[in-house]
Amino acid sequence: MTSQPAVVTEGLTKRFGKFTAVDHVDLVVNAGELYGFLGPNGAGKSTTLRMLCGILEPTEGTGRVLGFDLRAEPERIKAAIGYMSQRFSLYDDLTAEENVTFYATVYGVPTRERRERIGRMVQLADLVGREDVLAARLSGGYRQRLALACALVHAPRLVFLDEPTAGVDPVSRRTFWELIRRLADGGVTVVVTTHYMDEAEHCDRLGFIYQGRLIAQGSPVSIKGETFRKPVFQVETSDPRRAMDVLTDWPDAEEVVRYGSALRVVAAREDLTPEAIRAELRSAGLDASAVQVAPSVEDLFISFVDRERKTRLREQLRAVSAEKGLSGT
């Protein structure tokens, strides 16, 4: 990794009228890392990426991408990066190879290098044998890989991928992430947005975005070990529906989520034990097993969102109290 970050922003903000889509985001992406932007739909992930790609101008804040200023040099950013949007524009009436050739021309890949570069992209995307297939006839997984090949044909040092596996089957998702990981291991900086929490485990570092705010960031290991200190338990019982009702109303459980016949319980306090969970269910006439497990990225995100909601509620209450105080003077 180089000493200069690939991406750095301070107070990056985007408003559309009165709506704030991205709210003062401070972000650093190191060169050569795979950075994952996690958040639900509408959280501000795509808007952030479009600003970083030079497509949208920020309302407030500053930033540099590969050393180029977001406001002053958006065209230089566009030429230097690769970008794959949620609906990457493949040409259905062109073959896979013709699509890659078209984007190589658009990106200005020198003619003497073009044939070798196209062949390398076809191999990278595992499209060998499918070069002459029309893009319209490729499966969803192969279309995504073709789109990535088109975004990489000019050999950018930094690539932005916006929800690259949305609507793709689980096997194709896994294959696509293996490809992304190979890119990062080869020295390409990758910034990828997703709302699939399981995909986050592939990333070197994560940023959790919610309602336009970056509410937590760090490596999966550091976030789990340093930021998230509440124990997580897996509970199994013959009546998971009733057990969920009992634990949802229990003050010692912060979050209860059902996965098939099992429940995943995030504790509201650090000293909660499996025995306490079993005793609570036993008092409701339910026999259950409970074991502590490692927190998942989804557990982390739910906890961070809950904390953010509580923080915003406190801010609103303070604002209301201050307003009442002023009106009473």
C-alpha positions in Angstrom: 0.0 0.0 0.0 1.1 3.5 -0.7 1.2 6.3 1.9 -1.4 8.4 -0.1 -5.0 7.2 0.3 -6.9 6.4 -2.9 -9.9 8.2 -1.5 -10.2 10.8 1.2 -13.2 13.1 2.0 -14.1 15.6 4.7 -17.7 16.6 5.5 -18.9 15.2 2.1 -22.6 16.2 1.8 -25.2 16.0 -0.9 -28.7 17.6 -0.6 -31.5 17.4 -3.0 -33.7 20.3 -2.1 -34.5 19.9 1.6 -33.5 16.2 1.6 -30.0 15.3 2.8 -28.9 12.1 1.0 -25.3 12.1 2.3 -24.6 13.8 5.6 -21.0 15.0 6.3 -19.2 11.8 5.5 -15.5 11.6 6.5 -14.0 8.7 4.5 -10.5 7.3 3.9 -9.9 4.4 1.6 -6.3 3.2 1.5 -4.6 2.3 -1.8 -4.9 -1.4 -2.6 -7.7 -2.3 -0.2 -11.1 -3.7 -0.7 -13.5 -1.3 1.1 -17.1 -2.2 1.6 -19.9 0.3 2.0 -22.8 -1.3 3.8 -26.3 0.0 4.3 -30.0 -0.6 3.4 -31.5 0.7 0.2 -31.8 4.5 0.4 -29.0 4.9 2.9 -26.9 7.1 0.7 -24.4 4.5 -0.7 -25.0 5.2 -4.4 -25.1 8.9 -4.0 -21.7 8.8 -2.2 -20.2 6.8 -5.0 -21.5 9.1 -7.7 -19.8 12.0 -6.0 -16.6 10.1 -5.7 -16.8 9.2 -9.4 -17.2 12.9 -10.4 -20.7 12.4 -11.6 -22.5 14.4 -8.9 -21.1 17.6 -7.4 -21.1 17.7 -3.6 -23.3 20.3 -1.9 -20.7 20.7 0.9 -17.4 19.2 1.9 -14.1 18.3 0.1 -12.5 15.2 -1.3 -9.7 13.8 -3.4 -9.8 10.6 -5.5 -6.4 9.3 -6.7 -5.1 12.8 -5.8 -7.7 14.7 -8.0 -10.0 17.2 -6.4 -13.7 16.2 -6.5 -14.9 19.7 -7.4 -12.1 21.0 -9.6 -11.1 17.9 -11.5 -14.1 15.6 -12.0 -13.2 14.8 -15.6 -9.8 13.6 -14.6 -11.3 11.4 -12.0 -13.7 9.8 -14.5 -10.8 9.0 -16.8 -8.7 7.5 -14.1 -11.2 5.2 -12.4 -13.5 2.2 -13.3 -17.1 2.5 -12.4 -19.8 -0.2 -12.5 -23.3 1.2 -11.7 -26.3 -0.8 -10.5 -27.5 -0.9 -14.1 -24.3 -1.0 -16.1 -25.0 -0.2 -19.7 -24.2 -3.3 -21.7 -25.2 -3.3 -25.3 -27.5 -6.3 -25.7 -27.1 -6.5 -29.5 -23.3 -6.7 -29.2 -21.4 -9.9 -28.2 -19.4 -10.1 -25.0 -16.2 -9.4 -26.8 -17.7 -6.5 -28.8 -18.9 -4.9 -25.6 -15.4 -5.0 -24.1 -13.9 -3.7 -27.4 -16.4 -0.8 -27.4 -15.4 0.2 -23.8 -11.7 -0.2 -24.6 -12.3 2.3 -27.4 -14.3 4.7 -25.3 -11.6 4.7 -22.5 -8.9 5.3 -25.1 -6.9 2.1 -24.7 -4.1 2.4 -27.2 -4.7 0.4 -30.4 -1.4 -1.5 -30.0 -2.5 -2.7 -26.6 -6.2 -3.2 -27.2 -6.3 -6.8 -28.5 -4.1 -8.1 -25.6 -6.1 -6.1 -23.0 -9.4 -7.4 -24.3 -8.2 -11.0 -24.2 -7.0 -10.5 -20.6 -10.4 -9.1 -19.6 -12.3 -12.0 -21.3 -10.1 -14.4 -19.3 -10.5 -12.5 -16.0 -14.3 -12.5 -16.3 -14.3 -16.2 -17.2 -15.9 -15.5 -20.6 -13.6 -17.7 -22.6 -15.9 -19.7 -25.0 -18.6 -17.0 -24.7 -16.9 -14.2 -26.6 -19.4 -14.5 -29.5 -22.5 -14.7 -27.3 -24.8 -11.7 -27.4 -24.9 -9.9 -24.1 -28.7 -10.3 -24.1 -28.3 -14.1 -24.0 -25.9 -14.2 -21.1 -27.1 -15.2 -17.6 -27.3 -12.6 -14.9 -24.0 -13.7 -13.4 -22.1 -13.6 -16.7 -23.6 -10.2 -17.5 -22.2 -8.9 -14.2 -18.8 -10.3 -15.0 -18.9 -8.8 -18.4 -19.9 -5.4 -17.0 -16.9 -5.6 -14.6 -14.6 -6.5 -17.5 -15.8 -3.4 -19.4 -15.1 -1.2 -16.3 -11.6 -2.6 -16.0 -10.4 -2.7 -19.6 -8.4 0.5 -19.3 -6.6 -0.9 -16.2 -7.7 1.6 -13.6 -6.0 1.7 -10.2 -9.3 2.3 -8.5 -12.7 0.8 -9.3 -16.1 1.6 -7.8 -18.7 -1.1 -7.9 -22.3 -0.1 -7.0 -24.4 -3.0 -5.8 -22.6 -5.4 -8.3 -24.4 -8.5 -7.2 -28.0 -7.2 -6.8 -30.4 -9.7 -8.3 -27.7 -12.3 -8.9 -28.1 -15.9 -7.7 -26.0 -17.0 -4.7 -23.5 -19.1 -6.7 -22.8 -16.3 -9.1 -22.5 -13.9 -6.2 -19.8 -16.1 -4.7 -17.9 -16.3 -8.0 -18.2 -12.6 -8.5 -16.7 -11.9 -5.0 -13.8 -14.2 -5.7 -13.1 -12.1 -8.8 -13.2 -8.9 -6.8 -10.9 -10.4 -4.1 -8.4 -11.3 -6.8 -8.5 -7.7 -8.1 -7.7 -6.3 -4.7 -5.0 -8.9 -4.0 -3.5 -7.8 -7.4 -3.2 -4.2 -6.1 -6.4 -2.6 -7.5 -8.3 -0.5 -5.0 -11.9 -1.6 -4.9 -14.8 0.3 -3.3 -18.0 -1.7 -3.4 -21.5 -1.0 -2.0 -23.9 -3.7 -0.9 -26.9 -4.4 1.3 -26.0 -8.1 1.6 -24.4 -8.3 5.0 -22.7 -11.7 4.4 -20.7 -10.1 1.5 -19.0 -7.7 4.0 -16.8 -10.5 5.4 -14.8 -10.4 2.1 -13.8 -6.8 2.7 -10.6 -5.5 4.3 -12.5 -2.6 5.8 -16.1 -1.6 6.2 -18.2 1.5 6.4 -21.7 1.3 7.8 -23.9 4.0 6.3 -27.4 4.8 7.6 -29.7 7.7 6.6 -26.7 9.4 4.9 -24.4 9.2 7.9 -21.3 7.0 8.2 -22.1 5.5 11.6 -19.1 3.1 12.0 -16.1 1.9 10.1 -13.1 -0.4 10.4 -12.0 -3.9 9.6 -14.5 -6.7 10.3 -12.2 -8.0 13.1 -11.6 -4.6 14.7 -15.3 -3.7 14.6 -16.3 -7.0 16.2 -13.5 -6.9 18.8 -13.3 -3.3 19.7 -16.6 -1.6 18.8 -19.1 -4.4 19.4 -18.9 -5.7 23.0 -22.3 -7.1 23.5 -22.5 -10.9 23.5 -24.6 -12.7 20.8 -26.4 -16.0 21.4 -28.0 -18.7 19.3 -31.1 -20.1 20.9 -32.9 -23.3 19.8 -36.3 -24.4 21.1 -39.3 -26.4 20.0 -41.5 -23.3 19.9 -39.3 -20.5 18.3 -42.3 -18.3 17.6 -43.3 -18.1 21.3 -39.6 -17.9 22.4 -39.2 -14.9 20.1 -42.2 -13.2 21.7 -40.8 -13.8 25.2 -37.3 -12.6 24.4 -38.4 -9.6 22.4 -40.2 -8.3 25.5 -37.3 -9.1 27.8 -35.2 -6.0 28.7 -31.9 -8.0 28.6 -32.3 -8.7 24.9 -31.5 -5.8 22.6 -32.4 -7.6 19.3 -34.0 -10.9 18.5 -34.0 -12.3 15.0 -35.4 -15.6 13.8 -33.4 -17.8 11.4 -35.5 -20.9 10.6 -36.0 -22.8 13.8 -33.2 -20.9 15.6 -33.1 -17.4 17.2 -30.2 -15.0 17.3 -30.2 -12.8 20.3 -28.0 -9.7 20.8 -27.7 -8.9 24.5 -28.5 -5.5 25.9 -25.7 -5.9 28.5 -22.2 -7.3 28.4 -22.6 -9.8 31.3 -25.6 -11.7 29.9 -25.1 -15.5 30.0 -26.7 -18.5 28.2 -28.0 -19.6 31.6 -29.9 -16.4 32.0 -31.6 -16.8 28.6 -32.5 -20.4 29.4 -33.9 -19.3 32.8 -36.0 -16.6 31.2 -37.5 -19.0 28.7 -38.0 -21.7 31.3 -40.1 -19.2 33.4 -42.4 -19.0 30.4 -42.6 -22.8 30.2 -40.1 -23.3 27.3 -37.1 -25.6 27.3 -34.3 -24.2 25.2 -30.6 -24.4 24.4 -28.5 -21.3 24.2 -24.8 -20.8 23.2 -22.7 -17.7 22.7 -21.6 -17.2 19.1 -19.4 -14.8 17.3 -21.2 -11.7 16.1 -22.0 -11.5 12.4 -21.8 -8.3 10.3 -25.6 -8.2 10.4 -25.5 -8.2 14.2 -23.1 -5.3 14.1 -25.2 -3.3 11.7 -28.4 -3.8 13.6 -26.7 -2.7 16.8 -25.2 0.4 15.1 -28.5 1.4 13.6 -30.3 0.9 16.9 -27.7 3.1 18.6 -28.0 5.7 15.8 -31.8 5.8 16.2 -31.5 6.3 19.9 -28.9 9.1 19.5 -31.2 10.9 17.0 -34.2 10.5 19.3 -32.3 12.1 22.1 -31.2 14.9 19.8 -34.8 15.5 18.8 -36.0 15.4 22.4 -33.3 17.9 23.5 -34.3 20.2 20.5 -38.0 20.1 21.6 -37.1 20.8 25.2 -34.9 23.7 24.2 -37.7 25.1 22.0 -40.2 24.8 24.8 -37.7 26.5 27.2 -37.3 29.4 24.8 -41.1 29.7 24.2 -41.6 29.8 28.0 -39.2 32.7 28.6 
